[in-house]
Amino acid sequence: MPSNTKTDDNIQLTLLFPKANVSFSITCTNFNSPDGDGHFAIKVNSYKERKPIKLLESDSAQLYDWAKGYARWLHRASIKAEHNENAIEGKFTSVQSPESALENIREACLMIRQRFEHYETSILN
């Protein structure tokens, strides 16, 4: 059965963690592209002020520590990623069917949730 996906498929999600005072904006683009240019990115904002948070120890020791390991962990979700001070960015390691892309994005989101839903106070400096 043919898929109804196009090579410009995009997914945008926001994971909110009010107690930790952070939100994660997740963007996935072109995950079904035969050119292999599917892109994955996560940016962090403050929940209350809606301002971008840098992944630096001076902004949040917890985010800084998390970003290093999470970028490496993403290979389990078929994403080769790196982090910089503004985001975690990467590419899907292969062309993703819609079902595979959704499952891999789900895994990436669950890992964020497992880390940040337990904070009872703001993790921002």
Secondary structure, 3 states (H helix, E strand, C coil): CCCCCCCCCEEEEEEEECCCCEEEEEEEECCCCCCCCCEEEEEEEECCCCCEECCCCCCCHHHHHHHHHHHHHHHHHCEEEEECCCCEEEEECCCCCHHHHHHHHHHHHHHHHHHHCCCCCCCCC
